[in-house]
């Protein structure tokens, strides 16, 4: 049997227990909303992806293993997978020449709230562009630690690598980012 999460619920039950899911959702919806807003700049996409993360949580909750990381590390792993799947899907659509259609209509308050969140995360998006030169696995690790606030051990667990490998990757990535940001900043002057 799995141990309870930090919120007191057994996460393996949130796929079948609506009350447990509601508690989990309320605990994490703002955090996931910010996580998504740092990675996309369209309010409709941000709202849709936030919802998709929690749908994916329902589908994958039975597979949660606390020994691989805490609930937040697991949730960020689920969110990363959902966002990556969306990026792959959008890339396929763009290559095929298709346009995204049929989005759920958001009212003015929804759009204003999401636009505020997107604006608040604009610096993080610029930082992500600076991270573009890093290998995907290193970039993902650095994002989980430096942006999303996971411990190195939890981030390593979310990505399925050892904490020692994570420490080495983060050290090298931070050095590369400092150099890249210094180079881009001097180019602006």
PyMOL commands that set and color helices and strands:
alter all, ss='L'
color gray80, all
select helices_A, chain A and resi 11-13+18-37+43-63+66-68+71-96+108-120+122-133+136-147+152-159+163-188
alter helices_A, ss='H'
color red, helices_A
deselect
rebuild
show_as cartoon
